[in-house]
Amino acid sequence: MTANTLFYIILTIIVINFIIDKVLDAINAKHYNDPIPEVLSDVYDEAAYKKSQAYKTVNYKFGIGTSLFSFVLTLGFLFLDGFEYVDNIARSFSDQPIVIALIFFGIIMIASDIITTPFSYYKTFVIEEKFGFNKTSRKTFVLDKLKGLLMMALLGGGIIALIVWFYQITGHQFWLYAWGLVTIFTVFMNMFYSKLIVPLFNKQTPLEDGDLRTKISAYANSVGFNLDKIFIIDGSKRSTKANAYFSGFGSEKRVTLYDTLVNDLDEEEIVAVLAHEVGHYKKKHIIFNLTTSILLTGLTLFILSVFVSNPLLSHAIGVETPSFHVGLIAFGLLYAPISELTGLIMNYTSRVFEYQADDYAKNTYKAAPLISALKKMSKNSLSNLTPHKAYVFMHYSHPTLLERVNNLRS
């Protein structure tokens, strides 16, 4: 196989992915105006449903523009040997592989952020603002960007530097050391993300004593679940949309409730949502997802180790001097179809897990308050109640509201 052939394989992958995504988006958009299923008729009144349709349409059109821009930019970058240009800049500063890789990825990361920031700004301060969701101040928006870049530089840069170092020292065996590093990092972040990272962006406060905490504790005790760490996060600092999530395990497990969730739902509904989250823990979904993620990472790194030293990878994207960091980029582009396939499998598994967690909440608490909670959250986020099945299959990590309600009612 020649570098030219590999180049056209990469182009084909990019084009096919783009076409599939846009066709799915178009098919899904055709169902925006479908009648609401009878079982969900109480989610929207006429005015709210029209607002939901308008929100979906605006986001659909915005998505077409942003993805088309990204698609053209990617193709232009490849055809104009953009990676060769960036690699030459990086090499002008140093001849050390680790330093070159850090400068190379740093330039790409900063350039990407500069290019995408106007779209992110428009999404936040025009679209989300228009439909009443945005609560983010411009100061918070800028600070979030700066903090995100700093974290990416420190954590991402540190991991890349170590992986390149492993490659320089051990050659093809680098994947084992890289896998160990990523595994330790993944487990650590799962354990301590809420304690170490979230406070950089949001304020978390323990749920105060009162009726809600008493009801939550009573439920947790009834199912033999030790739940001492319950936190309220100031999600309203950025958006009116509500959420709740479970993080950590062992002594570090905690439940975090968005203040918007606490404000939108009554106490019975909040306990039902927590019962769903407890169901994920009891059914060992968190451990399964963590283990699967680690195994997939190991597999990906092993396949990377087989191909990354082949000069064809670098040459395929127009870089004359073969290197690990450029090979990593080319490999990522070629690996996209496998990533799509594993993503589909993980999405399907996630949807199965959501049913199981719903069933757990139904059997250990009540179905009715969980149904009403799901309906309220869907209404408050102007969710699509009639998505196309193909779109759901490709993109949804949760069953549709209709599927969840029917399951809970059965």
C-alpha positions as a Markdown table, in Angstrom:
| # | Residue | x | y | z |
|---|---|---|---|---|
| 1 | Met | 0.0 | 0.0 | 0.0 |
| 2 | Thr | 1.2 | 3.5 | -0.8 |
| 3 | Ala | 0.9 | 6.7 | 1.2 |
| 4 | Asn | -1.3 | 8.1 | -1.5 |
| 5 | Thr | -3.7 | 5.1 | -1.2 |
| 6 | Leu | -3.8 | 5.6 | 2.6 |
| 7 | Phe | -4.5 | 9.3 | 2.1 |
| 8 | Tyr | -7.6 | 8.5 | 0.0 |
| 9 | Ile | -8.7 | 5.9 | 2.5 |
| 10 | Ile | -8.6 | 8.6 | 5.2 |
| 11 | Leu | -10.5 | 11.0 | 3.0 |
| 12 | Thr | -13.1 | 8.3 | 2.2 |
| 13 | Ile | -13.6 | 7.7 | 6.0 |
| 14 | Ile | -14.1 | 11.4 | 6.7 |
| 15 | Val | -16.5 | 11.9 | 3.8 |
| 16 | Ile | -18.6 | 8.8 | 4.6 |
| 17 | Asn | -18.8 | 9.7 | 8.3 |
| 18 | Phe | -20.0 | 13.2 | 7.3 |
| 19 | Ile | -22.6 | 12.0 | 4.9 |
| 20 | Ile | -24.0 | 9.4 | 7.3 |
| 21 | Asp | -24.2 | 12.0 | 10.1 |
| 22 | Lys | -25.9 | 14.6 | 7.9 |
| 23 | Val | -28.4 | 12.0 | 6.4 |
| 24 | Leu | -29.3 | 10.9 | 9.9 |
| 25 | Asp | -29.7 | 14.5 | 11.0 |
| 26 | Ala | -32.0 | 15.2 | 8.1 |
| 27 | Ile | -34.1 | 12.1 | 8.7 |
| 28 | Asn | -34.5 | 13.0 | 12.3 |
| 29 | Ala | -35.4 | 16.6 | 11.5 |
| 30 | Lys | -38.3 | 15.4 | 9.3 |
| 31 | His | -39.9 | 14.0 | 12.5 |
| 32 | Tyr | -39.8 | 17.2 | 14.5 |
| 33 | Asn | -43.4 | 17.9 | 13.8 |
| 34 | Asp | -44.7 | 14.4 | 14.4 |
| 35 | Pro | -47.8 | 14.1 | 16.7 |
| 36 | Ile | -46.8 | 13.6 | 20.4 |
| 37 | Pro | -47.6 | 10.1 | 21.6 |
| 38 | Glu | -50.7 | 9.9 | 23.8 |
| 39 | Val | -48.7 | 8.7 | 26.8 |
| 40 | Leu | -46.6 | 11.9 | 26.6 |
| 41 | Ser | -49.5 | 14.3 | 25.8 |
| 42 | Asp | -49.1 | 16.0 | 29.2 |
| 43 | Val | -45.4 | 16.9 | 28.6 |
| 44 | Tyr | -46.0 | 20.0 | 26.4 |
| 45 | Asp | -48.9 | 22.3 | 26.0 |
| 46 | Glu | -49.3 | 23.8 | 22.5 |
| 47 | Ala | -47.1 | 26.8 | 23.2 |
| 48 | Ala | -44.3 | 24.8 | 24.8 |
| 49 | Tyr | -44.4 | 22.2 | 21.9 |
| 50 | Lys | -44.1 | 25.0 | 19.3 |
| 51 | Lys | -41.1 | 26.4 | 21.3 |
| 52 | Ser | -39.6 | 22.9 | 21.4 |
| 53 | Gln | -40.0 | 22.5 | 17.6 |
| 54 | Ala | -38.4 | 25.9 | 17.1 |
| 55 | Tyr | -35.5 | 25.0 | 19.4 |
| 56 | Lys | -34.8 | 21.7 | 17.6 |
| 57 | Thr | -35.0 | 23.4 | 14.2 |
| 58 | Val | -32.6 | 26.2 | 15.2 |
| 59 | Asn | -30.1 | 23.6 | 16.6 |
| 60 | Tyr | -30.4 | 21.5 | 13.5 |
| 61 | Lys | -29.6 | 24.4 | 11.2 |
| 62 | Phe | -26.7 | 25.5 | 13.5 |
| 63 | Gly | -25.4 | 21.9 | 13.5 |
| 64 | Ile | -25.4 | 21.8 | 9.7 |
| 65 | Gly | -23.4 | 25.0 | 9.6 |
| 66 | Thr | -20.8 | 24.0 | 12.2 |
| 67 | Ser | -20.3 | 20.5 | 10.9 |
| 68 | Leu | -20.0 | 21.7 | 7.3 |
| 69 | Phe | -17.4 | 24.2 | 8.4 |
| 70 | Ser | -15.5 | 21.6 | 10.3 |
| 71 | Phe | -15.7 | 19.2 | 7.4 |
| 72 | Val | -14.3 | 21.7 | 4.9 |
| 73 | Leu | -11.6 | 22.8 | 7.3 |
| 74 | Thr | -10.5 | 19.2 | 7.9 |
| 75 | Leu | -10.3 | 18.5 | 4.1 |
| 76 | Gly | -8.5 | 21.7 | 3.5 |
| 77 | Phe | -6.0 | 21.0 | 6.2 |
| 78 | Leu | -5.3 | 17.6 | 4.7 |
| 79 | Phe | -5.1 | 18.8 | 1.1 |
| 80 | Leu | -2.8 | 21.7 | 2.0 |
| 81 | Asp | -0.5 | 19.6 | 4.1 |
| 82 | Gly | -1.5 | 21.5 | 7.3 |
| 83 | Phe | 0.1 | 18.8 | 9.6 |
| 84 | Glu | 3.4 | 19.1 | 7.8 |
| 85 | Tyr | 3.3 | 22.9 | 8.4 |
| 86 | Val | 2.5 | 22.5 | 12.1 |
| 87 | Asp | 5.2 | 19.8 | 12.4 |
| 88 | Asn | 7.8 | 22.0 | 10.9 |
| 89 | Ile | 6.9 | 24.8 | 13.3 |
| 90 | Ala | 7.3 | 22.4 | 16.2 |
| 91 | Arg | 10.6 | 21.1 | 14.9 |
| 92 | Ser | 11.9 | 24.6 | 14.6 |
| 93 | Phe | 11.9 | 24.9 | 18.4 |
| 94 | Ser | 13.5 | 21.7 | 19.4 |
| 95 | Asp | 14.9 | 18.3 | 18.2 |
| 96 | Gln | 13.6 | 16.4 | 21.3 |
| 97 | Pro | 10.6 | 14.2 | 20.4 |
| 98 | Ile | 8.7 | 14.9 | 23.6 |
| 99 | Val | 9.0 | 18.7 | 23.2 |
| 100 | Ile | 8.2 | 18.5 | 19.5 |
| 101 | Ala | 5.0 | 16.4 | 20.3 |
| 102 | Leu | 3.9 | 18.9 | 23.0 |
| 103 | Ile | 4.4 | 21.9 | 20.7 |
| 104 | Phe | 2.7 | 20.1 | 17.8 |
| 105 | Phe | -0.4 | 19.1 | 19.8 |
| 106 | Gly | -0.4 | 22.5 | 21.6 |
| 107 | Ile | -0.6 | 24.4 | 18.3 |
| 108 | Ile | -3.4 | 22.1 | 17.1 |
| 109 | Met | -5.3 | 22.4 | 20.4 |
| 110 | Ile | -5.1 | 26.2 | 20.7 |
| 111 | Ala | -5.9 | 26.7 | 17.0 |
| 112 | Ser | -8.9 | 24.4 | 17.3 |
| 113 | Asp | -10.1 | 26.3 | 20.4 |
| 114 | Ile | -9.7 | 29.7 | 18.7 |
| 115 | Ile | -11.7 | 28.4 | 15.6 |
| 116 | Thr | -14.5 | 26.8 | 17.6 |
| 117 | Thr | -14.9 | 29.5 | 20.3 |
| 118 | Pro | -17.1 | 31.8 | 18.1 |
| 119 | Phe | -19.5 | 28.8 | 17.5 |
| 120 | Ser | -19.6 | 28.0 | 21.2 |
| 121 | Tyr | -20.2 | 31.7 | 22.0 |
| 122 | Tyr | -23.1 | 31.9 | 19.5 |
| 123 | Lys | -24.6 | 28.6 | 20.8 |
| 124 | Thr | -24.5 | 29.9 | 24.4 |
| 125 | Phe | -25.3 | 33.6 | 24.1 |
| 126 | Val | -27.6 | 33.5 | 21.1 |
| 127 | Ile | -29.4 | 30.1 | 20.8 |
| 128 | Glu | -29.5 | 29.1 | 24.5 |
| 129 | Glu | -30.2 | 32.7 | 25.4 |
| 130 | Lys | -33.1 | 33.0 | 23.0 |
| 131 | Phe | -34.8 | 30.0 | 24.4 |
| 132 | Gly | -34.3 | 30.9 | 28.1 |
| 133 | Phe | -31.6 | 28.3 | 29.0 |
| 134 | Asn | -28.5 | 30.4 | 29.3 |
| 135 | Lys | -27.4 | 31.6 | 32.7 |
| 136 | Thr | -23.7 | 31.8 | 31.8 |
| 137 | Ser | -22.1 | 35.3 | 32.1 |
| 138 | Arg | -19.4 | 36.3 | 29.7 |
| 139 | Lys | -16.9 | 36.3 | 32.5 |
| 140 | Thr | -17.8 | 32.7 | 33.4 |
| 141 | Phe | -17.6 | 31.8 | 29.7 |
| 142 | Val | -14.0 | 33.2 | 29.4 |
| 143 | Leu | -12.9 | 31.7 | 32.7 |
| 144 | Asp | -14.2 | 28.3 | 31.7 |
| 145 | Lys | -12.3 | 28.5 | 28.5 |
| 146 | Leu | -9.0 | 29.5 | 30.2 |
| 147 | Lys | -9.4 | 26.8 | 32.9 |
| 148 | Gly | -10.2 | 24.2 | 30.3 |
| 149 | Leu | -7.1 | 25.1 | 28.3 |
| 150 | Leu | -4.9 | 25.0 | 31.4 |
| 151 | Met | -6.3 | 21.6 | 32.5 |
| 152 | Met | -5.8 | 20.3 | 29.0 |
| 153 | Ala | -2.2 | 21.6 | 28.9 |
| 154 | Leu | -1.3 | 20.1 | 32.3 |
| 155 | Leu | -3.2 | 16.8 | 32.3 |
| 156 | Gly | -3.3 | 16.1 | 28.5 |
| 157 | Gly | 0.3 | 17.4 | 28.0 |
| 158 | Gly | 1.6 | 15.4 | 30.9 |
| 159 | Ile | 0.0 | 12.2 | 29.6 |
| 160 | Ile | 1.2 | 12.8 | 26.0 |
| 161 | Ala | 4.7 | 13.5 | 27.2 |
| 162 | Leu | 4.8 | 10.3 | 29.2 |
| 163 | Ile | 3.4 | 8.2 | 26.4 |
| 164 | Val | 6.0 | 9.6 | 23.9 |
| 165 | Trp | 8.7 | 8.9 | 26.5 |
| 166 | Phe | 7.5 | 5.3 | 26.9 |
| 167 | Tyr | 7.7 | 5.0 | 23.1 |
| 168 | Gln | 11.2 | 6.3 | 23.0 |
| 169 | Ile | 12.4 | 4.0 | 25.8 |
| 170 | Thr | 10.5 | 0.7 | 25.0 |
| 171 | Gly | 9.5 | 0.9 | 21.3 |
| 172 | His | 6.6 | -1.3 | 20.4 |
| 173 | Gln | 6.1 | -2.3 | 24.1 |
| 174 | Phe | 5.1 | 1.3 | 24.9 |
| 175 | Trp | 1.4 | 0.4 | 24.8 |
| 176 | Leu | 1.6 | -1.6 | 28.0 |
| 177 | Tyr | 3.1 | 1.3 | 29.9 |
| 178 | Ala | 0.7 | 3.7 | 28.3 |
| 179 | Trp | -2.2 | 1.5 | 29.1 |
| 180 | Gly | -1.1 | 1.3 | 32.8 |
| 181 | Leu | -0.8 | 5.1 | 32.9 |
| 182 | Val | -4.2 | 5.7 | 31.3 |
| 183 | Thr | -5.8 | 3.1 | 33.6 |
| 184 | Ile | -4.4 | 4.7 | 36.7 |
| 185 | Phe | -5.5 | 8.1 | 35.5 |
| 186 | Thr | -9.0 | 6.9 | 34.6 |
| 187 | Val | -9.6 | 5.2 | 37.9 |
| 188 | Phe | -8.2 | 8.2 | 39.8 |
| 189 | Met | -10.5 | 10.6 | 37.9 |
| 190 | Asn | -13.5 | 8.3 | 38.5 |
| 191 | Met | -12.7 | 8.4 | 42.2 |
| 192 | Phe | -11.9 | 12.0 | 42.7 |
| 193 | Tyr | -13.3 | 14.0 | 39.7 |
| 194 | Ser | -16.1 | 15.5 | 41.8 |
| 195 | Lys | -13.7 | 16.4 | 44.6 |
| 196 | Leu | -10.8 | 17.8 | 42.6 |
| 197 | Ile | -12.0 | 19.0 | 39.2 |
| 198 | Val | -15.6 | 20.1 | 39.6 |
| 199 | Pro | -14.8 | 22.7 | 42.3 |
| 200 | Leu | -12.7 | 24.5 | 39.7 |
| 201 | Phe | -15.8 | 25.2 | 37.7 |
| 202 | Asn | -18.7 | 24.9 | 40.2 |
| 203 | Lys | -19.6 | 25.3 | 43.8 |
| 204 | Gln | -20.8 | 22.1 | 45.6 |
| 205 | Thr | -22.5 | 22.2 | 49.0 |
| 206 | Pro | -23.7 | 19.3 | 51.1 |
| 207 | Leu | -27.4 | 18.7 | 51.1 |
| 208 | Glu | -28.7 | 20.3 | 54.3 |
| 209 | Asp | -30.7 | 18.4 | 56.9 |
| 210 | Gly | -34.4 | 18.5 | 56.2 |
| 211 | Asp | -37.3 | 16.6 | 54.7 |
| 212 | Leu | -35.5 | 15.9 | 51.4 |
| 213 | Arg | -32.3 | 14.5 | 53.0 |
| 214 | Thr | -34.5 | 12.5 | 55.5 |
| 215 | Lys | -36.4 | 10.9 | 52.6 |
| 216 | Ile | -33.2 | 10.2 | 50.6 |
| 217 | Ser | -31.6 | 8.6 | 53.7 |
| 218 | Ala | -34.7 | 6.5 | 54.4 |
| 219 | Tyr | -34.7 | 5.2 | 50.8 |
| 220 | Ala | -30.9 | 4.5 | 50.9 |
| 221 | Asn | -31.3 | 2.6 | 54.1 |
| 222 | Ser | -34.2 | 0.6 | 52.8 |
| 223 | Val | -32.0 | -0.8 | 50.0 |
| 224 | Gly | -28.9 | -1.2 | 52.1 |
| 225 | Phe | -27.0 | 1.6 | 50.4 |
| 226 | Asn | -24.6 | 3.8 | 52.3 |
| 227 | Leu | -25.1 | 7.3 | 51.0 |
| 228 | Asp | -23.6 | 9.9 | 53.1 |
| 229 | Lys | -22.2 | 12.2 | 50.5 |
| 230 | Ile | -25.1 | 14.1 | 48.8 |
| 231 | Phe | -24.1 | 17.4 | 47.2 |
| 232 | Ile | -26.0 | 20.3 | 45.5 |
| 233 | Ile | -24.1 | 21.9 | 42.6 |
| 234 | Asp | -24.8 | 25.3 | 41.3 |
| 235 | Gly | -25.8 | 24.2 | 37.8 |
| 236 | Ser | -28.0 | 27.3 | 37.5 |
| 237 | Lys | -24.7 | 29.3 | 37.2 |
| 238 | Arg | -24.7 | 28.2 | 33.5 |
| 239 | Ser | -28.0 | 26.8 | 32.5 |
| 240 | Thr | -31.6 | 26.2 | 33.5 |
| 241 | Lys | -31.3 | 22.6 | 32.4 |
| 242 | Ala | -31.4 | 20.0 | 35.2 |
| 243 | Asn | -29.3 | 16.9 | 35.9 |
| 244 | Ala | -28.0 | 14.5 | 38.5 |
| 245 | Tyr | -25.1 | 12.1 | 38.5 |
| 246 | Phe | -23.4 | 9.4 | 40.5 |
| 247 | Ser | -19.6 | 9.5 | 40.8 |
| 248 | Gly | -16.8 | 7.6 | 42.5 |
| 249 | Phe | -17.1 | 4.3 | 44.2 |
| 250 | Gly | -16.2 | 2.8 | 47.6 |
| 251 | Ser | -15.7 | 5.4 | 50.2 |
| 252 | Glu | -15.7 | 8.2 | 47.6 |
| 253 | Lys | -19.1 | 7.5 | 46.1 |
| 254 | Arg | -21.4 | 10.5 | 46.0 |
| 255 | Val | -24.5 | 11.8 | 44.4 |
| 256 | Thr | -24.6 | 15.3 | 42.9 |
| 257 | Leu | -27.9 | 17.1 | 42.3 |
| 258 | Tyr | -28.1 | 20.2 | 40.2 |
| 259 | Asp | -29.8 | 23.0 | 42.0 |
| 260 | Thr | -32.1 | 23.3 | 39.0 |
| 261 | Leu | -33.2 | 19.7 | 39.5 |
| 262 | Val | -34.0 | 20.4 | 43.2 |
| 263 | Asn | -35.9 | 23.5 | 42.2 |
| 264 | Asp | -37.8 | 21.8 | 39.3 |
| 265 | Leu | -38.8 | 18.5 | 41.0 |
| 266 | Asp | -40.7 | 17.7 | 44.1 |
| 267 | Glu | -39.2 | 15.6 | 46.8 |
| 268 | Glu | -40.8 | 12.3 | 45.7 |
| 269 | Glu | -39.5 | 12.9 | 42.2 |
| 270 | Ile | -35.9 | 13.7 | 43.4 |
| 271 | Val | -35.9 | 10.5 | 45.5 |
| 272 | Ala | -37.1 | 8.5 | 42.5 |
| 273 | Val | -34.3 | 10.0 | 40.4 |
| 274 | Leu | -31.8 | 9.0 | 43.1 |
| 275 | Ala | -33.3 | 5.5 | 43.2 |
| 276 | His | -32.4 | 5.3 | 39.4 |
| 277 | Glu | -28.8 | 6.4 | 40.1 |
| 278 | Val | -28.6 | 3.9 | 43.0 |
| 279 | Gly | -29.8 | 1.3 | 40.5 |
| 280 | His | -26.8 | 2.0 | 38.3 |
| 281 | Tyr | -24.5 | 1.4 | 41.3 |
| 282 | Lys | -26.3 | -1.7 | 42.6 |
| 283 | Lys | -26.3 | -3.3 | 39.1 |
| 284 | Lys | -22.6 | -2.6 | 38.9 |
| 285 | His | -23.0 | -0.5 | 35.7 |
| 286 | Ile | -20.3 | 2.0 | 36.9 |
| 287 | Ile | -17.7 | -0.8 | 37.3 |
| 288 | Phe | -18.7 | -2.4 | 34.0 |
| 289 | Asn | -18.3 | 0.9 | 32.1 |
| 290 | Leu | -15.0 | 1.6 | 33.8 |
| 291 | Thr | -13.7 | -1.9 | 33.1 |
| 292 | Thr | -14.9 | -1.8 | 29.5 |
| 293 | Ser | -13.3 | 1.6 | 28.9 |
| 294 | Ile | -10.0 | 0.4 | 30.2 |
| 295 | Leu | -10.1 | -2.8 | 28.1 |
| 296 | Leu | -11.0 | -0.8 | 24.9 |
| 297 | Thr | -8.2 | 1.6 | 25.7 |
| 298 | Gly | -5.8 | -1.3 | 26.0 |
| 299 | Leu | -7.0 | -2.8 | 22.7 |
| 300 | Thr | -6.7 | 0.6 | 20.9 |
| 301 | Leu | -3.2 | 1.2 | 22.2 |
| 302 | Phe | -2.1 | -2.3 | 21.2 |
| 303 | Ile | -3.3 | -1.8 | 17.6 |
| 304 | Leu | -1.7 | 1.7 | 17.7 |
| 305 | Ser | 1.6 | 0.0 | 18.7 |
| 306 | Val | 1.5 | -2.3 | 15.6 |
| 307 | Phe | 1.1 | 0.6 | 13.1 |
| 308 | Val | 2.4 | 3.8 | 14.6 |
| 309 | Ser | 6.1 | 3.3 | 13.7 |
| 310 | Asn | 5.2 | 2.7 | 10.0 |
| 311 | Pro | 6.3 | 5.8 | 8.0 |
| 312 | Leu | 3.2 | 5.4 | 5.8 |
| 313 | Leu | 1.0 | 6.9 | 8.5 |
| 314 | Ser | 3.0 | 10.1 | 8.6 |
| 315 | His | 3.4 | 10.3 | 4.8 |
| 316 | Ala | -0.4 | 9.6 | 4.3 |
| 317 | Ile | -1.2 | 13.0 | 5.9 |
| 318 | Gly | 1.5 | 14.9 | 4.1 |
| 319 | Val | 4.3 | 14.8 | 6.7 |
| 320 | Glu | 7.7 | 14.0 | 5.3 |
| 321 | Thr | 9.5 | 13.3 | 8.6 |
| 322 | Pro | 7.9 | 10.2 | 10.3 |
| 323 | Ser | 7.2 | 10.6 | 14.0 |
| 324 | Phe | 5.1 | 9.1 | 16.8 |
| 325 | His | 2.9 | 12.2 | 17.3 |
| 326 | Val | 2.0 | 12.5 | 13.6 |
| 327 | Gly | 1.4 | 8.7 | 13.3 |
| 328 | Leu | -1.0 | 9.1 | 16.3 |
| 329 | Ile | -3.0 | 11.6 | 14.3 |
| 330 | Ala | -3.2 | 9.5 | 11.2 |
| 331 | Phe | -4.0 | 6.4 | 13.2 |
| 332 | Gly | -6.9 | 8.3 | 14.9 |
| 333 | Leu | -8.3 | 9.2 | 11.5 |
| 334 | Leu | -8.1 | 5.6 | 10.3 |
| 335 | Tyr | -9.4 | 4.2 | 13.5 |
| 336 | Ala | -12.6 | 6.2 | 13.3 |
| 337 | Pro | -14.8 | 3.4 | 11.9 |
| 338 | Ile | -13.8 | 1.1 | 14.7 |
| 339 | Ser | -14.5 | 3.9 | 17.2 |
| 340 | Glu | -17.9 | 4.4 | 15.6 |
| 341 | Leu | -18.6 | 0.6 | 16.0 |
| 342 | Thr | -17.5 | 0.4 | 19.6 |
| 343 | Gly | -19.5 | 3.6 | 20.3 |
| 344 | Leu | -22.6 | 2.0 | 18.9 |
| 345 | Ile | -22.1 | -1.0 | 21.1 |
| 346 | Met | -21.5 | 1.1 | 24.2 |
| 347 | Asn | -24.6 | 3.2 | 23.4 |
| 348 | Tyr | -26.7 | 0.1 | 23.1 |
| 349 | Thr | -25.3 | -1.2 | 26.4 |
| 350 | Ser | -26.0 | 2.1 | 28.0 |
| 351 | Arg | -29.6 | 2.1 | 26.9 |
| 352 | Val | -30.0 | -1.4 | 28.4 |
| 353 | Phe | -28.5 | -0.2 | 31.6 |
| 354 | Glu | -30.9 | 2.8 | 31.7 |
| 355 | Tyr | -33.8 | 0.3 | 31.5 |
| 356 | Gln | -32.3 | -1.7 | 34.3 |
| 357 | Ala | -31.8 | 1.3 | 36.5 |
| 358 | Asp | -35.4 | 2.4 | 35.8 |
| 359 | Asp | -36.6 | -1.0 | 36.8 |
| 360 | Tyr | -34.6 | -0.9 | 40.0 |
| 361 | Ala | -36.1 | 2.5 | 40.9 |
| 362 | Lys | -39.6 | 1.1 | 40.1 |
| 363 | Asn | -39.2 | -2.0 | 42.2 |
| 364 | Thr | -37.5 | -0.4 | 45.2 |
| 365 | Tyr | -39.3 | 2.9 | 45.2 |
| 366 | Lys | -42.1 | 4.0 | 42.8 |
| 367 | Ala | -42.6 | 4.3 | 39.1 |
| 368 | Ala | -45.0 | 7.3 | 39.1 |
| 369 | Pro | -42.6 | 10.0 | 40.5 |
| 370 | Leu | -39.8 | 8.8 | 38.2 |
| 371 | Ile | -42.1 | 9.1 | 35.2 |
| 372 | Ser | -43.2 | 12.6 | 36.2 |
| 373 | Ala | -39.6 | 13.6 | 36.9 |
| 374 | Leu | -38.5 | 12.4 | 33.4 |
| 375 | Lys | -41.4 | 14.3 | 31.8 |
| 376 | Lys | -40.6 | 17.5 | 33.7 |
| 377 | Met | -36.9 | 17.3 | 32.8 |
| 378 | Ser | -37.8 | 16.7 | 29.1 |
| 379 | Lys | -40.1 | 19.6 | 29.1 |
| 380 | Asn | -37.7 | 21.9 | 30.8 |
| 381 | Ser | -34.9 | 21.1 | 28.3 |
| 382 | Leu | -37.3 | 21.2 | 25.3 |
| 383 | Ser | -36.4 | 17.6 | 24.4 |
| 384 | Asn | -37.3 | 15.9 | 21.2 |
| 385 | Leu | -40.2 | 13.5 | 22.0 |
| 386 | Thr | -40.3 | 11.9 | 18.5 |
| 387 | Pro | -36.8 | 11.1 | 17.4 |
| 388 | His | -36.2 | 8.8 | 14.4 |
| 389 | Lys | -35.3 | 5.2 | 15.4 |
| 390 | Ala | -32.1 | 5.2 | 13.3 |
| 391 | Tyr | -31.0 | 8.5 | 14.9 |
| 392 | Val | -31.6 | 7.0 | 18.4 |
| 393 | Phe | -29.7 | 3.8 | 17.4 |
| 394 | Met | -26.7 | 5.8 | 16.3 |
| 395 | His | -26.5 | 8.6 | 18.9 |
| 396 | Tyr | -28.6 | 8.0 | 22.0 |
| 397 | Ser | -27.0 | 6.7 | 25.2 |
| 398 | His | -30.5 | 6.7 | 26.8 |
| 399 | Pro | -33.8 | 5.3 | 25.6 |
| 400 | Thr | -36.3 | 7.8 | 24.4 |
| 401 | Leu | -38.7 | 9.3 | 26.9 |
| 402 | Leu | -41.5 | 7.3 | 25.3 |
| 403 | Glu | -39.6 | 4.0 | 25.7 |
| 404 | Arg | -38.7 | 4.8 | 29.3 |
| 405 | Val | -42.2 | 5.7 | 30.3 |
| 406 | Asn | -43.7 | 2.7 | 28.6 |
| 407 | Asn | -41.2 | 0.5 | 30.4 |
| 408 | Leu | -41.9 | 2.1 | 33.7 |
| 409 | Arg | -45.7 | 1.7 | 33.2 |
| 410 | Ser | -45.5 | -2.0 | 32.3 |
